[in-house]
């Protein structure tokens, strides 16, 4: 026998973590093996008992026929021997579904609370339906927008009219024209006399946006300045761009997160 595993059992009722049950497999953490982790978690759950508070309302638990949090945690770590191992490994048991639901429930709740807090903050109600603004949008576009782009811009424009901060996600495939929609929205803001900051996840993308926004905006708006602010720039250049933005001279800004 190579590296055998064994467990001493007493004559009384067995509380084995290895024998006569479905055994959980944990990833080793440093010198803590999966077997050691089983015993640690087993002891923790035994000491915890049924005292764990349940954050989900009883109405939700009853509606979805979910077990309590204490029962769910006990089940996913040390399920009864009669359970299907396949269902456990695919997280289809009611205990797994309850814990998954809880995670998404509180994520959605936090998003809703942040959105509600943001909507209570004062914002700028932009003018979007004046003929001059419509003409400015047409002037900066190199081509006629698609119906989907028009629909997306219409929803964004409706939000910009409200005196609260906008909270919106624009989603689309690569090449679907998300940047064009952002350019149109930026045009509305610029026509209202405000500045625009476009943030990009990489410096390469920031420079691409800089070239595109300069070619579209600076040609259509005499005196408009589009600047680039990235971490690779020297301190003097970054200071110049920040000063330009703070003074209002820079009315369009492309930046990469650093």
ChimeraX attribute file (.defattr): number of C-alpha atoms within 10 A of each C-alpha:
attribute: neighborCount
match mode: 1-to-1
recipient: residues
	/A:1	4
	/A:2	4
	/A:3	5
	/A:4	5
	/A:5	8
	/A:6	8
	/A:7	9
	/A:8	5
	/A:9	11
	/A:10	9
	/A:11	5
	/A:12	6
	/A:13	7
	/A:14	10
	/A:15	12
	/A:16	15
	/A:17	18
	/A:18	15
	/A:19	12
	/A:20	11
	/A:21	15
	/A:22	18
	/A:23	18
	/A:24	15
	/A:25	12
	/A:26	14
	/A:27	10
	/A:28	12
	/A:29	10
	/A:30	6
	/A:31	7
	/A:32	13
	/A:33	13
	/A:34	15
	/A:35	17
	/A:36	14
	/A:37	17
	/A:38	20
	/A:39	14
	/A:40	13
	/A:41	15
	/A:42	18
	/A:43	12
	/A:44	11
	/A:45	17
	/A:46	11
	/A:47	10
	/A:48	12
	/A:49	11
	/A:50	13
	/A:51	8
	/A:52	13
	/A:53	9
	/A:54	11
	/A:55	10
	/A:56	16
	/A:57	8
	/A:58	11
	/A:59	9
	/A:60	10
	/A:61	15
	/A:62	11
	/A:63	8
	/A:64	12
	/A:65	12
	/A:66	20
	/A:67	18
	/A:68	21
	/A:69	20
	/A:70	17
	/A:71	14
	/A:72	20
	/A:73	18
	/A:74	20
	/A:75	18
	/A:76	18
	/A:77	17
	/A:78	18
	/A:79	19
	/A:80	14
	/A:81	11
	/A:82	8
	/A:83	13
	/A:84	13
	/A:85	14
	/A:86	10
	/A:87	12
	/A:88	17
	/A:89	11
	/A:90	9
	/A:91	15
	/A:92	13
	/A:93	18
	/A:94	18
	/A:95	24
	/A:96	21
	/A:97	16
	/A:98	21
	/A:99	19
	/A:100	12
	/A:101	15
	/A:102	15
	/A:103	12
	/A:104	11
	/A:105	12
	/A:106	13
	/A:107	12
	/A:108	12
	/A:109	12
	/A:110	12
	/A:111	11
	/A:112	12
	/A:113	12
	/A:114	13
	/A:115	14
	/A:116	11
	/A:117	10
	/A:118	15
	/A:119	16
	/A:120	12
	/A:121	10
	/A:122	11
	/A:123	15
	/A:124	15
	/A:125	15
	/A:126	20
	/A:127	16
	/A:128	20
	/A:129	12
	/A:130	8
	/A:131	8
	/A:132	12
	/A:133	19
	/A:134	15
	/A:135	10
	/A:136	18
	/A:137	18
	/A:138	15
	/A:139	16
	/A:140	20
	/A:141	16
	/A:142	10
	/A:143	9
	/A:144	9
	/A:145	15
	/A:146	11
	/A:147	9
	/A:148	12
	/A:149	17
	/A:150	14
	/A:151	13
	/A:152	17
	/A:153	21
	/A:154	15
	/A:155	11
	/A:156	20
	/A:157	20
	/A:158	15
	/A:159	17
	/A:160	21
	/A:161	17
	/A:162	16
	/A:163	15
	/A:164	16
	/A:165	18
	/A:166	18
	/A:167	11
	/A:168	9
	/A:169	7
	/A:170	11
	/A:171	9
	/A:172	9
	/A:173	7
	/A:174	7
	/A:175	8
	/A:176	13
	/A:177	15
	/A:178	17
	/A:179	14
	/A:180	21
	/A:181	22
	/A:182	17
	/A:183	23
	/A:184	24
	/A:185	20
	/A:186	21
	/A:187	26
	/A:188	24
	/A:189	22
	/A:190	20
	/A:191	18
	/A:192	15
	/A:193	12
	/A:194	15
	/A:195	18
	/A:196	20
	/A:197	15
	/A:198	17
	/A:199	17
	/A:200	18
	/A:201	11
	/A:202	13
	/A:203	19
	/A:204	12
	/A:205	15
	/A:206	21
	/A:207	19
	/A:208	12
	/A:209	21
	/A:210	20
	/A:211	15
	/A:212	14
	/A:213	24
	/A:214	18
	/A:215	14
	/A:216	16
	/A:217	24
	/A:218	15
	/A:219	13
	/A:220	15
	/A:221	15
	/A:222	8
	/A:223	12
	/A:224	16
	/A:225	18
	/A:226	22
	/A:227	22
	/A:228	22
	/A:229	23
	/A:230	20
	/A:231	12
	/A:232	11
	/A:233	11
	/A:234	9
	/A:235	10
	/A:236	9
	/A:237	14
	/A:238	16
	/A:239	13
	/A:240	13
	/A:241	19
	/A:242	17
	/A:243	13
	/A:244	16
	/A:245	20
	/A:246	12
	/A:247	10
	/A:248	14
	/A:249	15
	/A:250	19
	/A:251	21
	/A:252	26
	/A:253	23
	/A:254	23
	/A:255	22
	/A:256	19
	/A:257	12
	/A:258	11
